Amino acid sequence: MPIRVVAVDDHFLVRAGIRSILDGEGAISLVGEGECGADIHRLVQEHRPDVILLDLNIPATVPGNGGGDEPDVFMVFPAIARLRRDFPETKVIILSQYN
């Protein structure tokens, strides 16, 4: 059974790259994608992934999609704590461009 992965990153090209890499990997299956903090809990609840690849710096909502013109800052560490509490079987891998 393949490892089930959800990727959440606000950059389409990053998600496309992850998708491209995982598409050829028989042992890993990308089962869901999101672009903002509002997507995380719903995607994990819906897909029950083994792993979530989570961008460290994502907006809370997508600008113009329920939010204002500017993205709200998303507090990723409280979200990870909630994931660990609600879905302890799901592992979190943080993606970051920061050192």
Backbone as CSV, one residue per row, in Angstrom:
resi,resn,N_x,N_y,N_z,CA_x,CA_y,CA_z,C_x,C_y,C_z
1,MET,0.851,-1.179,0.000,0.000,0.000,0.000,0.899,1.245,0.000
2,PRO,0.658,2.185,-0.914,1.532,3.359,-0.998,1.375,4.298,0.201
3,ILE,2.429,5.052,0.454,2.390,6.106,1.471,1.522,7.223,0.923
4,ARG,0.508,7.617,1.680,-0.443,8.652,1.243,0.050,10.019,1.721
5,VAL,0.155,10.973,0.791,0.722,12.290,1.073,-0.261,13.391,0.694
6,VAL,-0.333,14.415,1.543,-1.027,15.665,1.230,0.034,16.757,1.228
7,ALA,0.003,17.633,0.232,0.940,18.752,0.131,0.179,20.064,0.250
8,VAL,0.656,20.954,1.128,0.038,22.272,1.275,1.124,23.328,1.124
9,ASP,1.021,24.081,0.046,1.976,25.151,-0.262,1.244,26.185,-1.100
10,ASP,1.505,27.467,-0.835,0.787,28.509,-1.559,1.342,28.762,-2.961
11,HIS,2.431,28.130,-3.313,3.014,28.312,-4.639,2.626,27.138,-5.536
12,PHE,1.912,27.453,-6.594,1.457,26.424,-7.532,2.628,25.623,-8.086
13,LEU,3.734,26.297,-8.429,4.869,25.590,-9.029,5.505,24.597,-8.056
14,VAL,5.513,24.921,-6.780,6.040,23.982,-5.779,5.144,22.747,-5.725
15,ARG,3.835,22.970,-5.656,2.903,21.832,-5.643,3.018,21.010,-6.923
16,ALA,3.172,21.685,-8.062,3.324,20.971,-9.335,4.613,20.149,-9.328
17,GLY,5.672,20.690,-8.762,6.926,19.953,-8.667,6.798,18.728,-7.784
18,ILE,6.144,18.892,-6.636,5.907,17.755,-5.745,5.076,16.700,-6.467
19,ARG,4.023,17.142,-7.129,3.156,16.228,-7.872,3.955,15.485,-8.940
20,SER,4.788,16.197,-9.672,5.586,15.599,-10.733,6.552,14.547,-10.185
21,ILE,7.181,14.850,-9.088,8.122,13.903,-8.475,7.393,12.662,-7.975
22,LEU,6.259,12.867,-7.316,5.550,11.740,-6.710,4.747,10.922,-7.711
23,ASP,4.391,11.500,-8.859,3.622,10.768,-9.870,4.349,9.514,-10.356
24,GLY,5.646,9.574,-10.449,6.404,8.431,-10.941,6.837,7.480,-9.844
25,GLU,6.419,7.744,-8.637,6.835,6.967,-7.470,5.713,6.021,-7.068
26,GLY,5.884,4.743,-7.292,4.833,3.785,-6.987,4.573,3.607,-5.504
27,ALA,5.582,3.881,-4.675,5.441,3.661,-3.233,4.809,4.846,-2.513
28,ILE,4.617,5.963,-3.236,4.068,7.182,-2.631,2.952,7.713,-3.525
29,SER,1.846,8.118,-2.905,0.703,8.638,-3.655,0.289,9.997,-3.103
30,LEU,0.284,11.019,-3.970,-0.201,12.341,-3.585,-1.716,12.307,-3.659
31,VAL,-2.376,12.372,-2.499,-3.832,12.215,-2.450,-4.583,13.535,-2.313
32,GLY,-3.859,14.628,-1.998,-4.527,15.912,-1.842,-3.542,17.056,-1.863
33,GLU,-4.044,18.227,-2.267,-3.235,19.443,-2.325,-4.028,20.613,-1.780
34,GLY,-3.328,21.541,-1.141,-3.943,22.762,-0.660,-2.988,23.923,-0.822
35,GLU,-3.534,25.140,-0.677,-2.700,26.321,-0.882,-2.717,27.305,0.276
36,CYS,-3.463,27.002,1.346,-3.511,27.931,2.474,-3.812,27.170,3.762
37,GLY,-3.665,27.855,4.864,-3.897,27.241,6.161,-5.297,26.692,6.327
38,ALA,-6.266,27.340,5.717,-7.656,26.885,5.832,-7.859,25.505,5.215
39,ASP,-6.948,25.069,4.354,-7.079,23.778,3.683,-6.579,22.602,4.527
40,ILE,-5.685,22.861,5.469,-4.936,21.792,6.134,-5.830,20.775,6.833
41,HIS,-6.574,21.214,7.799,-7.348,20.284,8.624,-8.370,19.520,7.779
42,ARG,-9.021,20.222,6.864,-10.014,19.591,5.992,-9.376,18.502,5.132
43,LEU,-8.211,18.781,4.539,-7.550,17.797,3.684,-7.108,16.568,4.466
44,VAL,-6.581,16.791,5.659,-6.139,15.651,6.470,-7.343,14.834,6.926
45,GLN,-8.404,15.508,7.308,-9.617,14.793,7.715,-10.193,13.994,6.538
46,GLU,-10.198,14.597,5.357,-10.775,13.953,4.183,-9.933,12.780,3.670
47,HIS,-8.614,12.948,3.611,-7.749,11.955,2.968,-6.993,11.044,3.934
48,ARG,-6.935,11.409,5.202,-6.213,10.612,6.206,-4.828,10.189,5.707
49,PRO,-3.991,11.179,5.347,-2.678,10.826,4.798,-1.729,10.292,5.873
50,ASP,-0.715,9.600,5.408,0.360,9.170,6.299,1.279,10.347,6.607
51,VAL,1.433,11.242,5.609,2.355,12.378,5.709,1.693,13.616,5.126
52,ILE,1.934,14.754,5.772,1.562,16.042,5.175,2.845,16.834,4.969
53,LEU,3.041,17.314,3.737,4.140,18.214,3.411,3.573,19.613,3.549
54,LEU,4.100,20.385,4.488,3.490,21.654,4.868,4.489,22.797,4.756
55,ASP,4.157,23.774,3.936,4.973,24.977,3.813,4.939,25.731,5.130
56,LEU,6.082,26.218,5.566,6.182,26.944,6.832,5.533,28.319,6.756
57,ASN,5.493,28.902,5.583,5.000,30.277,5.434,3.892,30.318,4.390
58,ILE,2.652,30.044,4.835,1.503,30.080,3.932,0.476,31.065,4.472
59,PRO,-0.367,31.601,3.586,-1.430,32.480,4.068,-2.520,31.665,4.764
60,ALA,-3.284,32.342,5.619,-4.401,31.680,6.303,-5.504,31.327,5.312
61,THR,-5.772,32.235,4.391,-6.761,32.008,3.339,-6.183,32.518,2.032
62,VAL,-6.805,32.156,0.940,-6.374,32.647,-0.358,-6.961,34.042,-0.549
63,PRO,-6.128,35.056,-0.875,-6.664,36.406,-1.087,-7.776,36.408,-2.126
64,GLY,-8.862,37.103,-1.811,-9.992,37.196,-2.725,-10.901,35.977,-2.688
65,ASN,-10.582,35.002,-1.843,-11.392,33.795,-1.752,-11.847,33.614,-0.307
66,GLY,-12.706,34.505,0.131,-13.160,34.457,1.518,-12.359,35.376,2.413
67,GLY,-11.256,35.862,1.908,-10.428,36.786,2.676,-10.413,38.128,1.985
68,GLY,-9.566,39.009,2.435,-9.436,40.314,1.799,-8.488,40.231,0.620
69,ASP,-7.957,41.382,0.225,-7.012,41.419,-0.883,-5.633,40.934,-0.463
70,GLU,-5.300,41.092,0.807,-4.006,40.673,1.326,-4.180,39.395,2.138
71,PRO,-3.240,38.458,1.984,-3.365,37.221,2.763,-3.112,37.472,4.244
72,ASP,-3.879,36.781,5.098,-3.654,36.838,6.533,-2.486,35.933,6.876
73,VAL,-1.765,36.285,7.923,-0.662,35.454,8.381,-1.235,34.194,9.015
74,PHE,-0.692,33.059,8.642,-1.148,31.789,9.188,-0.167,31.331,10.262
75,MET,-0.697,30.965,11.399,0.120,30.496,12.512,0.291,28.981,12.371
76,VAL,1.385,28.559,11.753,1.569,27.162,11.383,1.811,26.255,12.594
77,PHE,2.518,26.721,13.619,2.830,25.833,14.743,1.605,25.436,15.564
78,PRO,0.666,26.345,15.837,-0.572,25.892,16.478,-1.358,24.907,15.600
79,ALA,-1.293,25.092,14.292,-1.980,24.162,13.383,-1.338,22.781,13.448
80,ILE,-0.024,22.739,13.541,0.670,21.453,13.659,0.302,20.789,14.980
81,ALA,0.242,21.559,16.045,-0.156,21.004,17.348,-1.564,20.407,17.267
82,ARG,-2.466,21.106,16.578,-3.838,20.596,16.417,-3.844,19.307,15.590
83,LEU,-3.041,19.274,14.524,-2.939,18.054,13.720,-2.429,16.892,14.560
84,ARG,-1.410,17.145,15.347,-0.829,16.088,16.186,-1.853,15.557,17.182
85,ARG,-2.711,16.452,17.677,-3.752,16.049,18.620,-4.872,15.276,17.922
86,ASP,-5.353,15.798,16.794,-6.509,15.220,16.102,-6.168,14.027,15.211
87,PHE,-4.958,14.020,14.664,-4.533,12.970,13.730,-3.117,12.515,14.075
88,PRO,-2.928,11.870,15.210,-1.572,11.522,15.651,-0.850,10.566,14.703
89,GLU,-1.591,9.854,13.855,-0.953,8.933,12.917,-0.341,9.649,11.713
90,THR,-0.726,10.902,11.462,-0.204,11.667,10.332,1.090,12.369,10.739
91,LYS,2.143,12.128,9.991,3.440,12.769,10.227,3.483,14.078,9.446
92,VAL,4.181,15.068,10.003,4.277,16.385,9.374,5.724,16.632,8.960
93,ILE,5.910,16.967,7.689,7.209,17.399,7.190,7.055,18.853,6.772
94,ILE,7.845,19.722,7.361,7.763,21.156,7.071,8.693,21.481,5.903
95,LEU,8.143,22.185,4.918,8.930,22.697,3.792,9.216,24.160,4.057
96,SER,10.450,24.584,3.801,10.793,25.980,4.053,11.931,26.410,3.154
97,GLN,11.920,27.668,2.783,13.033,28.248,2.050,14.008,28.939,3.005
98,TYR,13.673,28.962,4.288,14.489,29.623,5.292,15.503,28.652,5.884
99,ASN,16.662,29.175,6.290,17.692,28.341,6.937,17.272,27.938,8.332
